[in-house]
Amino acid sequence: MPKFFIFLTTILFCFNLGGISNNPTKSNNSLIPIVSAAQNPDLDFTIVNKTGYDIKALYIGASNTGDWTNDDEVLKGKPFKNGASLEIEFHPKATATKWDIMVAWADGSGNEEWTDLKLTQIEKVTLVYDKDDDKTSAIIE
């Protein structure tokens, strides 16, 4: 019986390490993704919310494709809290050259959008808000 339990525990541990999911989990007030075997590291990047405000929706879609759709929304109802970061992982078949990002604020104050981002050249996008200018910017690294 103990050998079977150790074997079963090992199998479950291995499945957890190689699990395929794009749903983030919360840890220490940050969103951390589950490791995915189906990723596109050329497009993958980290987005950080340093705006001072929570974000209720985060859309990422290929540039010049028209209106935003529910498929473009990555939070799936989970809030993106101020101070949190999120690892964005793309499917290997994602091939667009340029991408757009849009956020919708939790307080309902409208949306902000950044277009034509070359994600193959970007590792991190940090969103910041300047109260004096009333402007939200994306710092690209």
N, C-alpha and C positions, 0 to 999 in steps of 0.2 A: 504493500500500500504506500509506504513513504516514497519508493522509487517512482511510482505512478504520479504522485502529487508533485514531485520535483520535475518530472517530465512535462506534466500539464502546465505547471508554472512557467517553465522555460518556453514552451510553445506560446503561451499567452503573452509573455514578455516580448518575444520575437515579433508577434503580430502587432503589438503596440509600437515597436520601433519602426516598423515598415508600413504602418497604417496609411491609407490614402484618404486624405481629407483636406478640404480647404477651409474648414471652420476653425477660427481661432479660439483659444481658450484663455481665460483670464488668469493672470498671475502677477502679484505685486502691482496692481493698478495698471498693468500693461497687457496688451493683447499679444499672445505668443502663438504662432501657428503650430499645428501638428505636422511633423515631417511628412512630406509627400514624395512618393516615387515618381509622380508625373509632374515635373516642374520644367520650367524654361529659364535656366539661370541667367541667360543673356538679358531677359526682360525683368527678372525679379528685382524688387527694391524694397526699401523700408520707408514708411511714411510716419511722420511724427507730428502730433498735434500740440503745438506750443502757442496756441492762439489765446488762451485764457478762457475759452468757451468749449462746451461739448458739441460734438458733431453727431447728428442723428442719421445721416446717410452719406456714403462715400461711393461715388461712381467713377469707374475707370473703363474707358472704351477707346477703340481705335479712332483716330482722328478722321474727320470728314465722313462719318457714317450716318449723320442725321441726329435725330432726337435720342435722348437718353432712355434706356429701357430698364426694366427690373433686372434683367440679366447682367447689366453693367454695375449694379449696386452690390458692393462687397461686404457690407456690415450685416446684412440680413436681419435687421431689427435690433442689433446689439449697439449700444452707444459707444462712440469713440471719444473717450474722456480726455479732457485737457491734461497734458503731460504724458499721455500714453503713446506707444508706438505700435505699429502693425507691419508685419512682414507680408508683402504682397507677392504671391507666387503665381506664375502664369502656366497655363497648359502648354505642353511642348508644341502643339500645332498653332499657337498664336504667332503670327508672322508680321503684323503691321509694323511699319517703320516708325510711325509717330502715334502718340497716345494722348488722350485728354483726361483730365481729372476734374471732377466737380464735387463740392461738398454742400450739404444742406445743414444749416445750424439747428441745434436742438431747441433754441428759443424762437424759431420761426422767422428769423430776421432776413431770410433770403438765401441765395446761393452764391458761391464763388466758383470760378472756373479757370483752369489753366489748360492751354491747348498746345498741340504740336510738340509734345515732349518726346525726345529721343531716349527711350528708356534703356537702350543698349549702352548709353553713355552715362546713366544715372544709377547711383547706388542708394541715395537717400534724398527724400523730399521732406523738408521741415516747414510746416505751415505756421506762420507767425502773424499776429495782428498788432498794428500800430494804432493805438487809441487817438493820438494827436492828429494823424492823417485820416483816421477812419478807413484804413486800408489793410486788407489781408494779402500777404505775400507768400510765395513759395521759394524757399531757399533750396537750391539744387546743388547736390554734391555728387 
